[in-house]
C-alpha cells in the first residue's frame, strides 16, 4: 500500500499548473510551444510553494486493464509536507509532517508510519519536496501526440533507483493538465486535476497526524 500511495502523491505534485495562485484546470483551446512548456516546468520546480487540488486517478496494469479508479484531494507545502486523501472507493490518508510519513487505512483501522528519509528515499515524491530546476532531476524531451490539444513532455529521472521510469506531462496554455506515469512493472497511472490552486494559504493542521484511538500502528516515527 505504501508504494502505491507514494506514487500517487508524486503524480499529484508533478501535475501542478504554472505558477499562478487560483489557477483552474478548465479545458484550453490552444497548445503551448516546447520552449514555453519547458519554462513552465522550471517555474513549477523552482517557485511553487503550496498547492491544493481535487483529482481523479486511474491505474492500468501491463496489459492495459484498469486496476483502480479513485478520487480525492491533495495538499502540498514546501519544503517537505503533503497530505493526500483518497475519498473513494477506499478511504486512505497519507500525511508527511516534515519528519515522518503516515499512511492511514480507514477500512483496516491501521496506520503505518516511517521516517521520511526511509519512506521517500527511492520514491519519486522525494525529488519534488524541494525547489530545484527540472533539469537537475529529470531529462526532459518534447513528445509528439496526435489528436491531442495538449503539448506533451516526457521526463525521465536521473536517479536510477526511482520507482518509476517515465513521466509524461500534457500541457495547455494554462499549464500542466494531465500526466501518465510508467513504472518498472509496466503499469501506467493517469491523473486528472480539478480546481487546482497554487501558492495558497493552507492550514498547518492539514500536515499534522495523530493516530485515532484504537487503531493498529505499524512502525515508529522519528
Secondary structure, 3 states (H helix, E strand, C coil): CHHHHHHHHHHHHHCCCCCCCCCCCCCCCCCCCHHHHHHHHHHHHHHCCEEEEEEEEEEECCCCCEEEEEEEEEEEECCCEEEEEEEECCCEEEEEECCEEEEEECCCCEEEEEEHHHHCCCCHHHHHCCCCCHHHHEEEEEECCCCCCCEEEEEEECCCCCCEEEEEEEEECCEEEEEEEEECCCCEEEEEEEEEEECCCCCHHHHCCCCCCCCEEECCCC
